[in-house]
Amino acid sequence: MAFEERSIEVGGLPTRYLEAGAGEPLVLLHALGESALDWRWVIPTLARTHRVYAPDLPGFGASAKPTADYSPAFFERFAVGFLDALGLRRAAVVGNSLGGLSALRLALSEPSRVGALILVDSAGLSRSASLALRSLTAPGYGELSIAWARTPAGAAWRAWSKAQLLFAHPQLAPPAWRTEQYRLARLPGFLEAALAALRAQLDLQGQREVLLDRLPDLKMPTLVVWGAKDRVFSPSQAREAVARLQRGSLALIPDCGHLPHIERPDHFLTALDEFFGLRPDS
């Protein structure tokens, strides 16, 4: 195995995380409805130059699934607590989608803790979002979806439908990712946490929290990585974000959807390698 599974308490919540490598710390925050295993395609390479830590966010994977609001502020507090629990004074932070919003909030609230920021198809940069996700926030519809997804057939359908939304080429979604999606849907409390987090992040009109105007406040090197065929958040959001950053750069990954680290791991790793190589403090 290219990484070790570990457990730690963060703010009183049992948390599973993956750890690998040696060097400067690098924290990976996954998307809503996913798990730390999303990073398995890139951890071995990242671990050659960094000490990598990838937690299951609260509500997801093997971490605790408390009764909580699962708001962006909740996940930001978790990110701070995770750094504290590991004794990390400062780290580079990578966040995908919801994980990106959590990383961005962390960088804005505690900039001294974030040496470099990598936003991967990040939430929080525009009101715009996919209708497929916005519709789940409608009263009753999300609950019906949970009831269906709990069944074996429904869990398989959930994995299939997520692939249609998240990958530019859904038929090429890795079997290991599909298997993990099926497994996650069957975990007690997982679907409820995912729906609560979705509704805290989105309403029928789009994303609730937009931090675009705060991007000029960021002073750390920031890389925005985006799939050129993202169906969740338009690539135009990436371009507008980079235009607001003091030290920003853009890696637009061709023929790729919302999960570049899974669909195009080689392109993703090349973008991060170039970014870390260009950093004056690297």
C-alpha angles and dihedrals in degrees: 000000000000093000141028125240114228138173130221137163116247114187089338093309119120105236131192116211139172120232132189145149137018135266135054112003119261120186120201120202117193131216130267113286093016136092141226088271087076086082096054091101093060107027096086092057096040089050091063090074105017143043098244125208120183116177130193100240115235111283093025139085114347095333124107118285104210129179098264142135092251089212125160087257089054092055092045090055089049091052091052091046092049092055090047094048090053093044092241111156093183136004143165107253128208119191131182120204106312087012087055092055089048091050092047093051089049092051091050097045099038107019093166089066096056115069093177133002127214116188113195114195084324130199119229100053101097141006089241119102139152117289088224090066097037091055091060089065091065112111110268098002095088091048091053090050091052092051091052095043091055091067120082091246091044093050090052090048091050091054091048095047093046090054089054090055102037104040129062086215106030093184088064096055105129114260088229090058092049090049091051091050091053091048093048093052089058095052114107111252096006099106092044091052091047092052092046090050091047093051091047089053101037142031130185090280096052140263115005098207122049117180099176094117091054095056094091087065091067113099100175121092107273129194121196112203118189139172109238090220099043108154094189102054120014118243087236086076089062093051093049092048094052090050089060098048123099093211102017134142133181131224109187108190113211124231091008137123135205098311108054093165088062104031098038106015094159092055090044093052092046090054092051093044091053091045095051090043092055095048110110091214095048 
